Amino acid sequence: MKKLESLSASQEKVLARCADYWVGQALLAGDSLDAAGAAGTIHYWYKTSGLPEPLVLVADSPLGCQQALGAYRRHPDGPSGPSDFAGHTPARTIMRNMAVVWSDADRAVLERVDWDLRYRVEHEICLRVGAPVKLQVWSRVCRQIKTLAGSGFEDFSSWGLAWLADWHCYYDFWQRIGMVGHPLLRLAMEQIKSGVFMSVLLDGLAVLARRPAEIHRNGTGELHNNAGPAIRWRDGCEFYFLNGIPVDEQIITTAGSKLDSALLLKTRSPEERRELVRKIGIERVCRELHAKTIDRWNGYELLELPLPDMATRAKYLKMRNPSLGVYHLEGVPPGIKTCREALSWRIGGRKWNPAELT
């Protein structure tokens, strides 16, 4: 049997619709959750994995998921701490069993589809679904939740729309164009539509978090909102982002004209400083921080800033990022006197590297 080597125009449209569908399922379908269906799904996978049936709790956000876990640990009849759990053994077991289903389906795909085409479709789905859902949302939310939860944080499992959307999109596409038909795969895809965004799966306990009630993104799928939280859940859990960079609420809620340029000196993240420069404006930043231009060359400027608590005047190279259309101020050694020297230093990668202003 000749293998499929390329997609037709109609199949390309199916791929695009499939990607949009799973991004929508994960991020844009609202925060409704079929609690009974989600619990039934969890019980199914625990049972088929040879695990005892767990208590299933539903939380209104990923942070609520961690809080529910903490409350359960503090309950008189519950475990006293993380050491009383067997860790993520159930999650690993369940995901291994799901991987068996995916592997069987993948073998069926490769029997009918050329390897290069399979790889191309996988890569396309990674870009269209994996990047905006898993990389831009799941990973960033996890980092924020981990910071808030502190020492009581329990790693989220890989079960939920935030992690599985791209996997299911991949197999859903092949099913839609008739390349694979796997009953357990269809079951898994239907189950995940219950609306579980993230989860913690432990021995005897499964805590499920619903999808966000509100989400805002820029044109490349990064979390972004100039006017409020970029992502918010019904219980009030919310996070602020500018172009995928987590920022303090003050930066969002304060107009750029009212923001103090001195905030740049207190901000440790180069990415957050970049967004501050973008919002405040490079000219006002330089003016209010009393920047002195000591050299110009080919669109670059070498600036000297009288920063507090520094024996020597700090020097920064002002340059425009053409892909983002924003300016950066990057710290360079104090002995540098020209833009060309600063650029040579950047290319040379010397070990001495002052903190970046942005």
C-alpha positions as CSV (number, residue, x, y, z in Angstrom):
1,M,0.0,0.0,0.0
2,K,1.4,3.4,-1.0
3,K,1.8,5.7,1.9
4,L,0.4,9.2,2.1
5,E,3.3,11.6,1.3
6,S,1.6,15.0,1.3
7,L,-1.6,16.6,2.4
8,S,-4.2,17.8,-0.1
9,A,-5.6,21.3,0.2
10,S,-8.7,20.1,1.9
11,Q,-6.6,18.1,4.4
12,E,-4.5,21.2,5.2
13,K,-7.8,23.0,6.0
14,V,-8.8,20.1,8.3
15,L,-5.4,20.4,10.1
16,A,-6.0,24.1,10.6
17,R,-9.5,23.6,11.9
18,C,-8.3,20.8,14.2
19,A,-5.6,23.0,15.7
20,D,-8.1,25.8,16.3
21,Y,-10.6,23.4,17.8
22,W,-8.1,22.1,20.4
23,V,-6.7,25.5,21.3
24,G,-10.4,26.5,21.8
25,Q,-11.1,23.5,23.9
26,A,-8.1,24.2,26.2
27,L,-8.3,28.0,26.5
28,L,-11.3,29.6,24.9
29,A,-14.3,27.4,25.8
30,G,-15.1,29.0,29.1
31,D,-14.7,27.5,32.6
32,S,-17.6,25.1,32.6
33,L,-16.7,21.7,33.9
34,D,-18.6,18.4,33.7
35,A,-17.8,17.3,37.3
36,A,-19.5,13.9,37.0
37,G,-17.9,13.2,33.6
38,A,-14.4,14.3,34.9
39,A,-14.8,12.1,38.0
40,G,-15.9,9.2,35.9
41,T,-12.9,9.6,33.6
42,I,-10.5,9.7,36.6
43,H,-12.1,6.6,38.1
44,Y,-11.8,4.9,34.7
45,W,-8.1,5.5,34.4
46,Y,-7.3,4.7,38.0
47,K,-9.2,1.4,37.6
48,T,-7.6,0.4,34.3
49,S,-4.2,1.3,35.8
50,G,-4.8,-1.1,38.7
51,L,-5.1,1.7,41.2
52,P,-7.5,2.2,44.1
53,E,-10.5,4.5,43.4
54,P,-9.5,8.0,44.5
55,L,-11.5,10.8,46.2
56,V,-12.1,13.3,43.4
57,L,-12.1,17.0,44.3
58,V,-12.9,19.8,41.8
59,A,-11.2,23.2,42.3
60,D,-12.0,26.5,40.6
61,S,-8.4,27.3,39.6
62,P,-4.9,25.7,39.6
63,L,-4.2,27.7,42.8
64,G,-7.4,26.3,44.2
65,C,-6.2,22.9,43.3
66,Q,-3.1,23.4,45.5
67,Q,-5.2,24.9,48.3
68,A,-7.6,22.0,48.2
69,L,-4.7,19.6,48.5
70,G,-3.4,21.5,51.5
71,A,-6.8,21.5,53.2
72,Y,-7.1,17.8,52.6
73,R,-3.7,17.2,54.2
74,R,-4.7,19.3,57.2
75,H,-8.0,17.4,57.7
76,P,-8.1,15.2,60.8
77,D,-8.8,12.1,58.8
78,G,-6.4,13.1,56.0
79,P,-2.6,12.7,55.7
80,S,-0.4,15.0,57.5
81,G,2.0,16.1,54.8
82,P,3.5,15.4,51.4
83,S,5.5,12.4,52.7
84,D,2.2,10.6,53.3
85,F,1.5,10.6,49.6
86,A,3.2,8.2,47.2
87,G,4.1,11.1,45.0
88,H,3.1,11.0,41.3
89,T,3.1,7.2,40.9
90,P,-0.6,7.2,39.9
91,A,-0.1,10.0,37.4
92,R,2.9,8.3,35.9
93,T,1.1,5.0,35.7
94,I,-2.0,6.5,34.1
95,M,0.1,8.5,31.5
96,R,2.1,5.3,30.7
97,N,-1.2,3.5,30.0
98,M,-2.4,6.4,27.8
99,A,1.0,6.4,26.0
100,V,0.3,2.8,25.1
101,V,-2.9,3.9,23.4
102,W,-1.1,6.7,21.6
103,S,1.7,4.3,20.6
104,D,-0.7,1.9,19.1
105,A,-2.4,4.7,17.2
106,D,1.0,6.0,16.0
107,R,1.9,2.7,14.6
108,A,-1.3,2.7,12.6
109,V,-0.5,6.1,11.3
110,L,3.0,5.1,10.2
111,E,1.6,2.1,8.3
112,R,-0.3,4.5,6.1
113,V,1.6,7.8,6.3
114,D,5.2,8.6,5.1
115,W,7.5,9.4,8.0
116,D,8.4,12.9,6.7
117,L,4.7,13.8,6.5
118,R,4.0,12.5,10.0
119,Y,6.9,14.6,11.3
120,R,5.7,17.7,9.4
121,V,2.2,17.4,10.9
122,E,3.5,16.8,14.4
123,H,5.7,19.9,14.0
124,E,2.8,22.0,12.7
125,I,0.7,21.0,15.7
126,C,3.5,21.8,18.1
127,L,3.6,25.3,16.7
128,R,-0.2,25.8,16.5
129,V,-1.3,24.1,19.7
130,G,1.7,23.1,21.8
131,A,3.3,26.5,21.8
132,P,0.3,28.6,22.7
133,V,-1.2,26.1,25.2
134,K,1.6,24.1,26.8
135,L,4.5,26.5,26.5
136,Q,2.8,29.9,26.7
137,V,0.1,29.1,29.3
138,W,0.7,25.8,31.1
139,S,4.3,26.4,31.9
140,R,3.9,30.0,32.9
141,V,0.8,29.3,35.1
142,C,2.8,26.4,36.8
143,R,5.6,28.8,37.7
144,Q,3.3,31.4,39.1
145,I,1.4,28.8,41.2
146,K,4.6,27.3,42.4
147,T,5.7,30.7,43.7
148,L,2.4,31.3,45.5
149,A,2.1,27.8,46.9
150,G,5.6,27.7,48.4
151,S,6.9,24.6,50.1
152,G,3.5,22.9,50.0
153,F,3.5,22.9,46.2
154,E,2.7,19.5,44.5
155,D,3.6,19.1,40.9
156,F,0.8,19.1,38.5
157,S,0.3,15.9,36.5
158,S,0.2,15.7,32.7
159,W,-3.5,14.9,32.7
160,G,-5.7,17.8,31.6
161,L,-6.3,20.0,28.5
162,A,-3.4,22.3,29.3
163,W,-0.9,19.5,28.7
164,L,-2.8,17.1,26.4
165,A,-4.4,19.5,23.9
166,D,-1.5,19.1,21.3
167,W,-1.4,15.3,21.7
168,H,-5.1,14.9,21.1
169,C,-5.0,17.4,18.3
170,Y,-2.4,15.2,16.5
171,Y,-4.4,12.0,16.8
172,D,-7.7,13.8,16.2
173,F,-6.4,15.1,12.8
174,W,-5.4,11.6,11.6
175,Q,-8.7,10.3,12.7
176,R,-10.6,13.1,10.9
177,I,-8.8,12.2,7.6
178,G,-9.3,8.5,8.0
179,M,-5.7,7.4,8.7
180,V,-6.4,5.9,12.1
181,G,-9.4,4.6,14.1
182,H,-8.8,3.5,17.7
183,P,-11.7,3.1,20.1
184,L,-9.7,3.8,23.2
185,L,-8.2,6.9,21.6
186,R,-11.6,8.2,20.8
187,L,-12.7,7.5,24.3
188,A,-9.7,9.4,25.7
189,M,-10.4,12.4,23.5
190,E,-14.0,12.5,24.6
191,Q,-13.1,12.2,28.2
192,I,-10.7,15.1,28.1
193,K,-13.5,17.4,26.9
194,S,-15.0,17.4,30.4
195,G,-13.2,20.7,31.0
196,V,-10.3,19.7,33.3
197,F,-7.5,22.2,32.7
198,M,-4.9,20.9,35.1
199,S,-4.8,18.2,37.8
200,V,-2.9,16.6,40.7
201,L,-3.2,12.8,40.7
202,L,-2.0,11.1,43.9
203,D,-2.7,7.8,45.7
204,G,-6.3,8.0,47.0
205,L,-6.8,11.6,45.8
206,A,-7.3,13.4,42.5
207,V,-7.7,17.2,42.5
208,L,-9.0,18.7,39.2
209,A,-8.8,22.4,38.2
210,R,-11.3,23.9,35.7
211,R,-10.3,26.1,32.8
212,P,-9.8,29.8,33.1
213,A,-12.9,32.1,33.0
214,E,-11.0,34.8,31.0
215,I,-7.8,34.8,29.0
216,H,-6.1,37.4,26.9
217,R,-3.3,36.8,24.4
218,N,-1.3,38.7,21.8
219,G,-1.1,37.8,18.2
220,T,1.5,35.1,18.8
221,G,-0.5,33.4,21.5
222,E,1.4,34.8,24.5
223,L,-0.4,35.8,27.6
224,H,-0.9,39.5,27.3
225,N,-3.3,42.3,28.6
226,N,-2.5,45.9,28.9
227,A,-5.6,46.7,30.9
228,G,-6.0,43.9,33.4
229,P,-5.2,40.3,34.2
230,A,-4.1,38.2,31.2
231,I,-5.6,35.1,32.8
232,R,-8.3,34.7,35.4
233,W,-10.3,32.0,37.1
234,R,-13.7,32.2,38.7
235,D,-12.3,32.0,42.3
236,G,-10.4,35.2,41.7
237,C,-7.0,33.7,40.9
238,E,-5.4,35.9,38.3
239,F,-2.1,36.7,36.8
240,Y,-0.7,39.6,34.9
241,F,1.4,39.3,31.8
242,L,2.8,41.5,29.0
243,N,3.7,39.7,25.9
244,G,4.2,36.4,27.8
245,I,6.3,38.1,30.6
246,P,4.8,38.0,34.2
247,V,4.6,41.5,35.6
248,D,3.4,43.1,38.8
249,E,-0.2,44.2,38.9
250,Q,1.0,47.8,39.4
251,I,2.6,47.9,36.0
252,I,-0.6,46.9,34.3
253,T,-3.0,49.1,36.3
254,T,-0.8,52.2,36.1
255,A,-0.8,54.2,32.9
256,G,2.6,54.3,31.2
257,S,2.8,58.1,31.7
258,K,2.4,57.6,35.4
259,L,4.9,54.8,35.9
260,D,8.2,55.8,37.6
261,S,11.2,55.0,35.5
262,A,13.0,54.2,38.7
263,L,11.1,50.9,38.7
264,L,13.6,49.7,36.2
265,L,16.3,49.8,38.8
266,K,14.3,47.6,41.2
267,T,13.3,45.0,38.6
268,R,15.5,42.0,38.4
269,S,14.0,40.3,35.3
270,P,15.5,41.6,32.0
271,E,12.3,40.6,30.2
272,E,10.1,42.5,32.7
273,R,12.4,45.5,32.3
274,R,12.0,45.3,28.6
275,E,8.2,45.5,29.0
276,L,8.6,48.4,31.3
277,V,10.7,50.3,28.8
278,R,8.1,49.5,26.1
279,K,5.3,50.9,28.3
280,I,7.1,53.9,29.7
281,G,8.9,54.8,26.5
282,I,12.7,54.8,25.9
283,E,13.0,58.5,25.7
284,R,11.4,59.2,29.0
285,V,13.4,56.4,30.6
286,C,16.6,58.0,29.4
287,R,15.5,61.5,30.4
288,E,14.3,60.6,33.9
289,L,17.3,58.4,34.7
290,H,19.6,61.2,33.4
291,A,21.2,59.1,30.7
292,K,24.1,60.7,28.9
293,T,24.9,59.7,25.3
294,I,28.7,59.2,24.9
295,D,28.7,57.6,21.5
296,R,26.3,56.9,18.5
297,W,26.9,54.5,15.6
298,N,24.6,53.0,13.0
299,G,21.4,53.3,15.1
300,Y,23.1,52.3,18.4
301,E,23.8,54.6,21.4
302,L,26.2,54.1,24.2
303,L,24.7,55.6,27.4
304,E,26.1,56.5,30.8
305,L,23.7,56.3,33.7
306,P,24.4,57.7,37.2
307,L,22.9,54.8,39.1
308,P,22.8,54.8,42.9
309,D,25.1,52.6,45.0
310,M,27.7,52.4,42.2
311,A,31.2,53.7,42.4
312,T,31.5,54.2,38.7
313,R,28.9,55.3,36.2
314,A,27.1,52.4,34.6
315,K,27.2,52.1,30.8
316,Y,24.4,50.7,28.7
317,L,24.1,50.0,25.0
318,K,20.8,51.2,23.6
319,M,19.6,49.2,20.7
320,R,16.4,48.4,18.9
321,N,15.1,44.8,18.6
322,P,13.8,44.6,15.0
323,S,11.6,41.6,15.6
324,L,9.8,43.1,18.6
325,G,10.0,46.7,17.6
326,V,11.2,47.7,21.1
327,Y,14.4,49.2,22.6
328,H,16.7,47.4,24.9
329,L,19.3,48.9,27.3
330,E,22.0,46.3,27.9
331,G,24.7,46.7,30.5
332,V,28.3,46.8,29.2
333,P,31.7,47.1,31.1
334,P,32.5,50.6,32.3
335,G,35.8,50.8,30.3
336,I,33.9,50.7,27.0
337,K,33.9,54.0,25.2
338,T,32.2,53.4,21.8
339,C,29.2,51.5,20.4
340,R,31.5,49.3,18.3
341,E,33.5,48.3,21.4
342,A,30.2,47.5,23.1
343,L,29.0,45.3,20.2
344,S,32.4,43.6,20.0
345,W,32.2,42.9,23.7
346,R,28.7,41.3,23.2
347,I,29.9,39.1,20.4
348,G,33.0,38.1,22.3
349,G,31.1,36.8,25.2
350,R,33.5,37.9,28.0
351,K,32.7,36.6,31.4
352,W,32.3,40.0,33.0
353,N,28.6,40.8,32.5
354,P,26.8,43.5,34.5
355,A,23.1,43.3,35.3
356,E,21.0,44.2,32.3
357,L,18.8,47.2,32.6
358,T,16.5,45.7,30.0
